Amino acid sequence: MTKVIDKATGQFCMMMEHGFAEEMNAQEDVTNRQSDQEGWIGRIRGAIGGDEKAEPFHFKPQVRSLTL
C-alpha cells in the first residue's frame, strides 16, 4: 500500500513541476514579446522624431573559389 501511495505522490509532484515550468515559460515569452515590441516602437519614434538615425547593414562579400 505504501508503494502505491509513494508512486502516486511522485507522479503528482512531477505533474505539478511540469505544469509550473510550462506556466513560467509562457509568462517569459509574453514578457519578451512585450519588451521587443516596446523596443521597436521606441526606435520608430526616435527615427520619426530625428533623434535616431537608422544604420544600414553592410554585408561582407563572400569569396568562393570556382572549380572548373
C-alpha positions in Angstrom: 0.0 0.0 0.0 2.8 2.4 0.8 4.5 1.8 -2.5 1.2 2.8 -4.3 1.0 6.0 -2.3 4.7 6.7 -2.9 4.3 6.2 -6.7 1.1 8.3 -6.8 2.7 11.1 -4.8 5.8 11.0 -7.1 3.6 11.2 -10.2 1.6 14.1 -8.8 4.8 16.0 -7.9 6.1 15.5 -11.5 2.8 16.8 -13.0 2.9 19.9 -10.7 6.6 20.6 -11.6 5.8 20.2 -15.3 2.8 22.5 -15.2 4.7 25.1 -13.2 7.6 25.0 -15.7 5.2 25.4 -18.7 3.5 28.4 -17.0 6.8 30.1 -16.2 7.9 29.7 -19.8 4.7 31.1 -21.1 5.0 34.2 -18.9 8.6 34.7 -20.0 7.5 34.5 -23.7 4.8 37.2 -23.2 7.3 39.4 -21.3 9.9 39.1 -24.1 7.4 39.8 -26.8 6.2 43.0 -25.0 9.8 44.2 -24.5 10.6 43.6 -28.1 7.6 45.5 -29.3 8.4 48.4 -26.9 11.9 48.5 -28.3 10.7 48.7 -31.9 8.2 51.3 -31.0 10.9 53.4 -29.4 13.2 53.0 -32.4 10.4 54.1 -34.8 9.5 57.1 -32.6 13.2 58.1 -32.5 13.6 57.8 -36.2 10.4 59.8 -36.9 11.5 62.5 -34.4 15.0 62.6 -35.9 16.6 61.5 -32.6 18.0 58.3 -34.0 19.3 57.6 -37.4 18.8 54.1 -39.0 22.1 52.5 -39.8 22.2 50.2 -42.8 23.5 46.7 -42.5 26.7 46.2 -44.5 27.1 42.7 -46.0 30.6 41.3 -46.2 31.4 39.9 -49.6 31.9 36.2 -49.7 34.6 34.9 -52.0 34.2 31.4 -53.4 36.8 29.7 -55.5 35.5 28.4 -58.8 36.5 25.0 -59.8 36.1 24.0 -63.5 
